[in-house]
């Protein structure tokens, strides 16, 4: 038994750092969008089981708590605001044979908030080690835009304008490599 416990590394010698990550929008569920991968911050990766409380007649010491459904927070993505004409390759991409490609993510958000058109896609948030090798991730299924905001514009501040994009999704899967 002691050999088994030694073989399992319970204490990570080097915990994963949270600043090495990528966000990949999978068009058609498989092909990653090469333009919209740079984000400053990702938050909202959490889920919890909603419980239902059932009181039993004559039982006053406790109530039964049973699982009811899963609740998911919105996936929140933040990145610096980049104007298309000033993108220099960050908000658009020029590929041989395809010409200039614009950000599919911006197009998707515009379609949602201008025309109330939704086109859910899968989103993969990947955590990398110091060598750029994926060590884990979270796959968000059928994600779609629900909120888009820009940070305050303040003439007395010298800060970067930040786009904040929120996505709702049906569920997510935890991936450990």
Buried (B, 14 or more C-beta within 10 A) or exposed (E): EEEEEEEEEEEEEEEBEEEBBBBBBBEEEEEBBEBBBEBEEBEBBEEEEEEEEEEEEEEEEEEEEEEEEEEBBBBBBBBEEBEEEEBEEBBBBEEEEEEEEEBBBBEBBBBBEEEEEEEBBBBBBBBBBEEEEBBBBBBBBBBBBBBBEEBEEEEEEEEEBBBBBBBBBEEBEEBEE
